[in-house]
Amino acid sequence: MAHQGSSYLDSLLNLESVRKSLVRQEDSIIFSLIERAKYPINSALYEDDDDKISKDDPPAHSSASLFHFFIRESEALQAKAGRYTSPEENAFFPDNLPSPLLPPPDHTPVLHSPGASININEKILNLYLKTLLPLIAADGDNGNYAATAASDLNCLQTLSRRIHFGKFVAEVKFRDAPEDYTPAIRAKDREALMKLLTFESVEEMIKKRVEKKAMIFGQDVDLKENDSNSNYKVDPSIVSKLYGEWVIPLTKSVQVEYLLRRLD
Ligand SMILES: C=C(O[C@@H]1C=C(C(=O)O)C=C[C@H]1O)C(=O)O
């Protein structure tokens, strides 16, 4: 069996610890959505417009929206600071990123390398812009584009990290029961893998919990007694729907794709 004689790091990797991290990541996702909901949709930020961006800029951005420019340049800076040397991080524009200034940390990799590079950020970006943003941001334009883009980047990074965490979940599940997963992997049977890795009761709990968290995190807090505040900053049912329809299914699809490469 692979990974026998496991290191100290490996011993920290179990389903409980991975799930605990997913629970904590819910907080980051919900807070990032609450922050984005502070700004109106600010559509001009996302429109391709060559005139808006100076031609003197380095030609790093083929797409000329201020949003794309902001994400690319932010990722380039974060790449230099070493963000993408972490196996938990995936860039939205991974091509031509600058090298990290410092050598990467000398950790034994936890993930099996063929699946470690799975990156579905293009899908996440599309979903975010086309489906999620219109649900959480009010109509309008307040011209606050840079702050809005910074807030978008935070939402995208928290969502991306959670969804790609499926690689770690899959690795743990495989290590816990290689004899269950191996036949389905060899048969390239996506449906069987999906069935093996799915825990419906866990999913139901998550959807309820994120709805409750959105209620608690998204209410105005004052010092009056008995305040029954139902004016939430992000609609809790949208957060639950986000998880049920996109976050969980995408995390599972990352798990399936990772497992399919687990024996390569
Ligand atoms: C992440 C897991 O795998 C699956 C996906 C889940 C999710 O994305 O939240 C929850 C339960 C499982 O169906 C897990 O088992 O914890």
The ligand as an SDF file (V2000), in Angstrom:
LIG
                    3D

 16 16  0  0  0  0  0  0  0  0999 V2000
  -16.0880   16.6920    1.7060 C   0  0  0  0  0  0  0  0  0  0  0  0
  -16.5980   15.4660    1.8440 C   0  0  0  0  0  0  0  0  0  0  0  0
  -17.0700   14.6860    0.7690 O   0  0  0  0  0  0  0  0  0  0  0  0
  -18.3620   14.8590    0.2410 C   0  0  0  0  0  0  0  0  0  0  0  0
  -18.5530   16.2770   -0.0410 C   0  0  0  0  0  0  0  0  0  0  0  0
  -18.9830   17.0980    0.9500 C   0  0  0  0  0  0  0  0  0  0  0  0
  -18.7600   18.5570    0.8570 C   0  0  0  0  0  0  0  0  0  0  0  0
  -18.2730   19.0260   -0.1580 O   0  0  0  0  0  0  0  0  0  0  0  0
  -19.0400   19.2550    1.8410 O   0  0  0  0  0  0  0  0  0  0  0  0
  -19.6100   16.5440    2.0870 C   0  0  0  0  0  0  0  0  0  0  0  0
  -19.7860   15.2230    2.2260 C   0  0  0  0  0  0  0  0  0  0  0  0
  -19.4200   14.2710    1.1740 C   0  0  0  0  0  0  0  0  0  0  0  0
  -20.5740   13.9210    0.4880 O   0  0  0  0  0  0  0  0  0  0  0  0
  -16.6730   14.8280    3.1510 C   0  0  0  0  0  0  0  0  0  0  0  0
  -16.9270   13.6200    3.1990 O   0  0  0  0  0  0  0  0  0  0  0  0
  -16.4630   15.5220    4.1650 O   0  0  0  0  0  0  0  0  0  0  0  0
  1  2  2  0
  2  3  1  0
  2 14  1  0
  3  4  1  0
  4  5  1  0
  4 12  1  0
  5  6  2  0
  6  7  1  0
  6 10  1  0
  7  8  2  0
  7  9  1  0
 10 11  2  0
 11 12  1  0
 12 13  1  0
 14 15  2  0
 14 16  1  0
M  END
$$$$
